[in-house]
Structures are given as structure tokens and as C-alpha cells.
Amino acid sequence: MGKVIAVAQHKGGTGKTVTCVNLGAALAEIGRRVLLVDVDPQASLTISFGISPPELDQSIYNVLADPECSLDEIIMEGQPDGVFVAPSHIDLAAADLEFAGQIGREKKLAKVLSPFRDEYDYTLLDCGPTLNLLAVNALTAADSVLIPIQCELLSVYGLSHLLKTIDVIREELNQDLSIEGFVLTMYDARTIISERVVENIRARFGDQVFQSIIRRRVKLAEGPASGTPIIVHAPRSDGAKDYRELAKELDENEQET
């Protein structure tokens, strides 16, 4: 059975979507079949694959809102081969209000993904930066949570809130939810603060922190504009190298379990 991983962080600008896009692409490059689900109304992951949300007839919103709409109806092929995208749309912003009174509202996404788990080695859920019903759905549907941490002081402050949220989800909705790991992003070796954040996070979380570190690079910022992941846009860049190493480390960890 494939693994479902929620890529989540309550603070914006931590490299969450960049990590979801490029980790997924790097996993596909080593032969894994990967589904990327955009669970953020801002649709940043969708746009990162050159997909225009306003031009979509259907998105993940339709799948969640309409029982007659199946996930496979909206899935689009991405790059490289082996990457598939379930796109988002601004309509998803209404989900909290629209689904609020429905029974089983926290498990809508889990129900949608369940029939397709065996079709993909990894399903990565790109969560928005706020704790709303969509984020709860993603954490309820996931086997584990991958948490990007920007190598800046402020990114550490919201971490405790996310960890408390994960504990609540475990208690109430998904007792098997685990921490996949913490990924240090936007690392700049020229700054003392980056070094301190790395030291503090490794001291606090130990083996739960991936050895692979994502360096701050211009090519990574250019990726969304090109509509392709870094390993396609700039395959020889430092950013491509970093995400290849992260994908290898994650996949090796999974094979060992």
C-alpha cells in the first residue's frame, strides 16, 4: 500500500510547497509513482506545474464537494514522468463554511484518497499555512507529516502549535499519524542564525530531522515561474541536488520500515 504524507507547517514562507513539488519530482525520478494533492486554495502547487486554476473545469474542491466526482477525473500528468497532480482552485476557500455542518467532514479527503492508495507509492498533500478544516482533513488522511522548517528564528516559533495540533489529531481522528521528519529549508551557510537553527532543531528532535538540508538558492525560487520542478528546470543545480538527496533519504527510510 502506498504512503500518504502531509507536508504541513503553520507558518507561511517555509518552503512547504517548494518541498512538496520538488520532493515529489525527485521521488518520481528514482522510479516511484507519486501523486501530489493541492489542498491549499492558493493553488501554489498547481501553478508550480504550469496549471492555471481559473482554466480548470474541476479540481480537488469538486471531488470533496460532489460524491459523484471521482479523484481520477481531475488528476493531471506532471513532470517528470511518474508525477501526477490533483489541482486546487480558489473555490476550495469555501470548504470550511460549506462542509462545516456535514457529518464526517474531517474525513472527506481520507475517503476520497482511500480507493487510490495502491496506485501510488507516495501521495504528498500540500497543506495551506492555516489550521482549518482542509488542514485537519489532510492530517486525518495522512500516515505521516513532513514538516519543513526554514532556517530562520521566526519559523521555529509556530512549531509547537503544529505539534500540539498533531497530538489532537492523533487523539481524536487518526491515532496512527506519525512524524515523517523535519526538513531544514532555506539554509544559508553565510549566516549564524542558519547554523543556530540547525543546531537547535537537531538537538531538540534528533533522528527525526533529515540529514539532507535544502539550501537557499535562486533556481528554486525560479521553479514556479517555469511551471516545472527544479530537477526539470535546472537539473544540475544545487537545489536539484538537495531534493534528490532528500528523496533518496526518505525512500530509504521507508524501505527499512
C-alpha positions, 0 to 999 in steps of 0.5 A: 500500500502506498504512503500518504504524507502531509507536508504541513507547517503553520507558518507561511514562507517555509518552503512547504510547497517548494518541498512538496513539488520538488520532493515529489519530482525527485521521488518520481525520478528514482522510479516511484509513482507519486501523486501530489494533492493541492489542498491549499486554495492558493493553488501554489502547487498547481501553478508550480506545474504550469496549471492555471486554476481559473482554466480548470473545469474541476479540481480537488474542491469538486471531488470533496464537494460532489460524491459523484466526482471521482479523484481520477477525473481531475488528476493531471500528468506532471513532470517528470514522468511518474508525477501526477497532480490533483489541482486546487482552485480558489473555490476550495476557500469555501470548504470550511463554511460549506462542509462545516455542518456535514457529518464526517467532514474531517474525513472527506479527503481520507475517503476520497484518497482511500480507493487510490492508495495502491496506485501510488507509492507516495501521495504528498498533500500540500497543506495551506499555512492555516489550521482549518478544516482542509488542514485537519482533513489532510492530517486525518488522511495522512500516515505521516507529516513532513514538516519543513522548517526554514532556517530562520528564528521566526519559523521555529516559533509556530512549531509547537502549535503544529505539534500540539495540533498533531497530538489532537489529531492523533487523539481524536481522528487518526491515532496512527499519524506519525512524524515523517521528519523535519526538513531544514529549508532555506539554509544559508551557510553565510549566516549564524542564525542558519547554523543556530537553527540547525543546531537547535532543531537537531538537538531538540528532535534528533533522528527525526530531522533529515540529514539532507538540508535544502539550501537557499538558492535562486533556481528554486525560487525560479521553479514556479515561474517555469511551471516545472520542478527544479530537477526539470528546470535546472537539473544540475543545480544545487537545489536539484541536488538537495531534493534528490538527496532528500528523496533518496533519504526518505525512500530509504527510510521507508524501505527499512520500515 
